[in-house]
Amino acid sequence: MPDKRTAAEQTDAVWLRVNSRSWSRVPAAVRESLLLGMERIAAIRLAIAKSAKVRSMPPIEIVPEVWSDGQGLISGRTQMLALRKAMFVGVQLPATTAACLDRTAVRRVLVHEFSHCFYYQMRAVEDQVTGVTSSDIAEGFDVFNADDDARLMVPANEWFGRADAKAVALHHDPRLQRFEKYMVALAPVLPVLVPPDDGGDKSFTIRGDIWNHAQALIRRRMLADGGHVEP
């Protein structure tokens, strides 16, 4: 049976993806919590966009799973997502993040994951501007290594509003520990797993405002470094 996608009322760029058969076995209270969480996340995404340097935010998919790999809880990840017949660099969130009632903590997770999304798009634009193809920038990436984590993020002040840029968190940040209590509540009724690599096509669409902003940043850096920039 194919997975079912339920979009948020505020935008089709945030949705909950479930397997209809297994979803029917999830307790009603948990199903309601995730659906309400989806709407909450959609509102937070819009709020981030209002103060950001670009208006286009990555799409978000929520899955009814608890993510942990033995080192700790995983609160989100960057993922290729299909939306309106195109592929985008988006964010996939587990149930623990969707169920969390602390909007500040959830917003920090979204800004963190959006930073990764913008980084990958920035590198794709840079390849076009410079004519040099990037290496596999995510090779050897360790989600729980702070240096690895920060290496694949854009400078927050170049992409987000002041408050979001100041509050950006890394995976080891103690402010994100409040998700742990949701793991305790959800692990008995939802799958607990390490999210698998989709292994699919890595090509993606970049929206115009993101492309223009990334290109302006790259050209500004090239000029600062004394490089030649094509008009």
Wavefront OBJ file of the C-alpha trace (Angstrom):
o trace
v 0.000 0.000 0.000
v 1.528 3.365 -1.031
v 2.305 6.017 1.547
v -0.241 8.760 2.099
v 0.690 12.437 2.268
v -1.413 14.883 4.308
v -0.508 18.551 3.759
v -0.813 21.330 6.307
v -3.712 23.742 5.934
v -1.350 26.731 5.642
v 0.899 25.362 2.899
v 1.407 22.225 0.842
v 5.162 22.561 1.467
v 4.729 20.942 4.902
v 3.210 17.492 5.111
v 2.916 14.276 7.111
v 3.767 11.076 5.224
v 2.391 7.831 6.610
v 1.800 4.238 5.659
v -1.980 3.913 5.825
v -1.919 0.415 7.297
v 0.562 1.104 10.107
v -0.855 4.597 10.729
v -4.237 3.107 11.589
v -2.580 1.175 14.420
v -1.038 4.275 15.997
v -2.979 5.479 19.072
v -5.451 8.241 18.249
v -3.813 10.664 20.691
v -0.456 10.263 18.946
v -2.007 10.716 15.496
v -3.691 13.923 16.672
v -0.451 15.148 18.246
v 1.466 14.732 14.986
v -1.231 16.395 12.891
v -1.345 19.355 15.279
v 2.453 19.408 15.235
v 2.420 19.592 11.456
v 0.322 22.770 11.583
v 2.576 24.206 14.295
v 5.660 23.507 12.184
v 4.039 25.085 9.126
v 3.413 28.255 11.151
v 6.994 28.312 12.461
v 8.338 27.860 8.927
v 6.326 30.878 7.770
v 7.560 32.911 10.735
v 11.188 32.114 9.896
v 10.582 33.209 6.298
v 9.178 36.591 7.365
v 12.485 37.692 8.900
v 14.866 35.757 6.638
v 16.983 37.176 3.803
v 15.062 34.938 1.365
v 11.360 34.150 1.345
v 11.568 30.595 -0.021
v 12.024 28.071 2.777
v 12.762 24.371 2.234
v 9.818 21.955 2.202
v 9.287 19.806 5.296
v 8.194 16.197 5.571
v 7.180 14.662 8.904
v 7.303 10.893 9.413
v 5.773 8.916 12.326
v 9.103 7.529 13.488
v 11.533 8.034 16.367
v 15.134 8.493 15.211
v 18.098 7.359 17.278
v 21.379 5.695 16.373
v 22.632 4.770 19.828
v 24.606 7.988 20.288
v 21.544 10.121 20.787
v 18.255 11.374 19.443
v 18.157 12.741 15.881
v 15.764 15.683 15.669
v 15.863 16.275 11.907
v 17.831 15.817 8.715
v 18.282 17.227 5.227
v 16.513 15.150 2.602
v 15.586 15.316 -1.076
v 11.824 15.896 -1.240
v 9.360 15.956 -4.129
v 6.948 18.877 -4.286
v 4.786 20.033 -7.210
v 6.552 17.698 -9.663
v 10.025 18.973 -8.741
v 12.760 17.861 -6.341
v 14.021 20.175 -3.612
v 16.566 20.054 -0.825
v 14.203 19.800 2.119
v 13.913 18.768 5.739
v 12.587 15.523 7.153
v 11.479 15.494 10.781
v 10.708 12.589 13.128
v 7.712 12.358 15.433
v 9.698 13.590 18.445
v 10.219 16.990 16.816
v 6.696 17.221 15.417
v 5.089 16.423 18.781
v 7.211 18.928 20.710
v 5.146 21.808 22.104
v 8.170 24.062 22.646
v 8.040 26.334 19.599
v 11.438 27.858 20.369
v 13.152 24.471 20.382
v 11.401 23.412 17.175
v 12.311 26.712 15.517
v 15.968 26.129 16.381
v 15.801 22.706 14.741
v 14.236 24.168 11.595
v 16.798 26.973 11.328
v 19.549 24.407 11.810
v 18.236 22.106 9.080
v 17.419 25.012 6.749
v 21.053 26.104 7.166
v 22.132 22.737 5.777
v 19.633 23.039 2.911
v 20.889 26.491 1.959
v 24.481 25.268 2.174
v 23.918 22.541 -0.410
v 22.098 24.996 -2.683
v 24.847 27.565 -2.202
v 27.428 25.028 -3.305
v 25.371 24.176 -6.395
v 25.165 27.862 -7.350
v 28.891 28.255 -6.696
v 29.597 25.402 -9.112
v 27.687 27.311 -11.784
v 29.307 30.669 -11.033
v 32.884 29.383 -10.828
v 32.628 26.511 -13.300
v 34.260 24.171 -10.767
v 32.353 21.090 -9.633
v 32.336 20.490 -5.873
v 33.567 17.233 -4.403
v 31.303 15.062 -2.269
v 31.047 17.599 0.549
v 29.043 15.276 2.807
v 31.482 12.358 2.638
v 32.304 11.110 6.133
v 29.742 13.426 7.727
v 29.019 12.627 11.389
v 25.711 14.092 12.568
v 26.935 14.146 16.181
v 30.276 15.839 15.427
v 29.988 19.585 16.043
v 32.729 20.468 13.545
v 31.159 18.349 10.801
v 27.772 19.820 11.603
v 28.952 23.427 11.386
v 31.011 22.769 8.247
v 27.912 22.024 6.197
v 25.885 25.059 7.290
v 25.688 28.571 5.854
v 26.635 31.552 8.046
v 23.265 32.119 9.702
v 23.479 35.915 9.623
v 23.681 35.834 5.808
v 20.403 33.956 5.436
v 18.197 34.455 8.489
v 16.803 37.257 10.600
v 18.855 38.503 13.536
v 17.033 36.535 16.246
v 17.158 33.242 14.348
v 20.822 33.755 13.425
v 21.755 34.326 17.074
v 19.785 31.296 18.297
v 20.977 28.725 15.752
v 21.859 25.434 17.477
v 24.081 22.466 16.642
v 23.064 18.872 17.290
v 24.925 18.687 20.600
v 23.255 21.856 21.937
v 21.792 21.221 25.424
v 18.803 23.422 24.524
v 17.583 20.574 22.304
v 17.549 17.995 25.074
v 13.859 18.644 25.731
v 13.061 16.368 22.774
v 14.202 13.426 24.883
v 10.953 13.300 26.863
v 8.994 12.897 23.635
v 11.165 9.919 22.736
v 10.189 8.260 26.024
v 6.502 8.792 25.237
v 6.579 7.846 21.542
v 9.112 5.006 21.373
v 6.651 2.390 22.709
v 4.132 3.063 19.895
v 6.255 4.159 16.898
v 9.211 2.588 15.056
v 12.604 3.509 16.539
v 15.289 3.509 13.865
v 18.205 5.184 12.157
v 16.776 7.067 9.164
v 18.055 5.335 6.013
v 19.807 7.105 3.178
v 17.357 7.357 0.286
v 20.217 6.746 -2.162
v 18.270 8.471 -4.911
v 18.956 11.177 -7.464
v 20.704 14.179 -5.893
v 19.691 16.710 -8.557
v 17.324 19.405 -7.335
v 15.553 22.642 -8.170
v 16.683 25.944 -6.647
v 14.075 28.673 -6.332
v 14.867 32.035 -7.905
v 15.247 34.113 -4.747
v 17.603 31.533 -3.227
v 19.656 31.395 -6.415
v 19.918 35.198 -6.636
v 20.867 35.570 -2.972
v 23.482 32.811 -3.159
v 24.927 34.262 -6.354
v 25.185 37.729 -4.782
v 26.996 36.318 -1.739
v 29.421 34.324 -3.885
v 30.233 37.301 -6.111
v 30.722 39.521 -3.063
v 33.241 37.044 -1.637
v 35.047 36.687 -4.956
v 35.412 40.468 -5.225
v 36.632 40.658 -1.632
v 39.242 38.016 -2.464
v 40.346 39.945 -5.524
v 38.836 37.474 -7.946
v 37.294 38.236 -11.347
v 33.511 38.143 -11.514
v 31.631 37.800 -14.805
v 28.867 40.403 -15.201
l 1 2 3 4 5 6 7 8 9 10 11 12 13 14 15 16 17 18 19 20 21 22 23 24 25 26 27 28 29 30 31 32 33 34 35 36 37 38 39 40 41 42 43 44 45 46 47 48 49 50 51 52 53 54 55 56 57 58 59 60 61 62 63 64 65 66 67 68 69 70 71 72 73 74 75 76 77 78 79 80 81 82 83 84 85 86 87 88 89 90 91 92 93 94 95 96 97 98 99 100 101 102 103 104 105 106 107 108 109 110 111 112 113 114 115 116 117 118 119 120 121 122 123 124 125 126 127 128 129 130 131 132 133 134 135 136 137 138 139 140 141 142 143 144 145 146 147 148 149 150 151 152 153 154 155 156 157 158 159 160 161 162 163 164 165 166 167 168 169 170 171 172 173 174 175 176 177 178 179 180 181 182 183 184 185 186 187 188 189 190 191 192 193 194 195 196 197 198 199 200 201 202 203 204 205 206 207 208 209 210 211 212 213 214 215 216 217 218 219 220 221 222 223 224 225 226 227 228 229 230 231
